[in-house]
């Protein structure tokens, strides 16, 4: 029997929300309480072993509370990492570790997530753990000539179960984790104001409430009704656009709450007197985005940075940026899950970004943009961004080919159609740089 099963189920019924989601959010609230305890009590403990052990126990409590015995999968990732790097040469260990961590996650997806009615389960945290362990392996091997040593098992387990980042992120690196416990992240200086963390917590609660409200009338199932098919095409397009934007609120909510936990204890210090070093979403910039590149730059920032460092840049030997980007998109899709919809989503991102980069040099587009009044051009660009993002998110949320195609057909594949026309336009109107003089 799961911890506090009765109260969690009661709260789920009260909110008319899935129990697994309620358990995850209440787990994040527990992490807030633990952060306050650290701030007021645990941070004053001078013995490193005691402090690390307390944090590990708190993280394990979160694991058992949210995932029950399934949190042992996360232990297996940590122990597997430590064992590989302890017994194998690091050049070999880093390759085996990559396959072990990613393979463990994919097997978890296969046995838990290949269903239409997706439920939150241990693979949610396993996805974060996978990147942590792969990234740590890469970092160790990259710096082995600098005399870096394999961290102890307590440190590796503590990194995996660190209360501020364990459940849903934000993704952090081991260097930050060690600096935090060695009091070198921000020294013995003053912790950030409670108000900074409370403001981010308020953002998270706001987005979760907004998610509950908007998804109550922008229902996914409505897109599969005859009523949806009978409304005008423009209204169907507007519905999908609004639906796609609103389904992101749940992610914004949990990420902001998790970030506020890290803020309480100063874990988000960025080295420049600011406390936003683990910001996963630049919320204001994301909502105002007028290009798809703006969305990429402001959404899931830490994961994007991780992929740029550990996947994209390691494909440099291919000598082709486009191929490196494609491999990175494929990795991201696989990391999210095995459903076809994830690959549909991320390959569309690749395709649309190819289009968008050409549009920035397209003389016709620039001419039309110069004719339109500034506010009008901004609104059109803003709507284009929301429409194309939501179109891609249909795959991300609906998973299966038949369901995805049903929605795409209902709005006549509008985004791919526009993209093809724009790419053809780029062929004729992109301004090519003059040849260099010899």
Secondary structure, 3 states (H helix, E strand, C coil): CCCCHHHHHHHHHHHCCCHHHHHHHHHHHHHHHHHHHHHHCHHHCCCHHHHHHHHHHHHHHHHHHHHHHHHHHHHHHHHHHHHHHHHCCHHHHHHHHHHHHHHHHHHHHHHHCCCCCCCCCCHHHHHHHHHHHHHHHHHHHHCHHHCCCCCCHHHHHHHHCCCCCCCCCCCCCHHHHHHHHCCCCCCCCCCCCHHHHHHHHHHHHHHHHHHHHHHHHCCHHHHHCHHHHHCCHHHHHHHHHHHHHHCCHHHHHHHHHHHHHHHHCCCCCCCCCCCCCCCCCCHHHHHCCCCHHHHHHHCCHHHHHHHHHHHHHHHHHHCCHHHHHHHHHHHHHHHHCCCHHHHHHHHHHHHHHHHHHHHCCEHHHHHHHHHCCHHHHHHHHHHHHHHHHHHHHHHHHHCCHHHHHHHHHHCCCHHHHHHHHHHHHHHHHECCCCCCCC
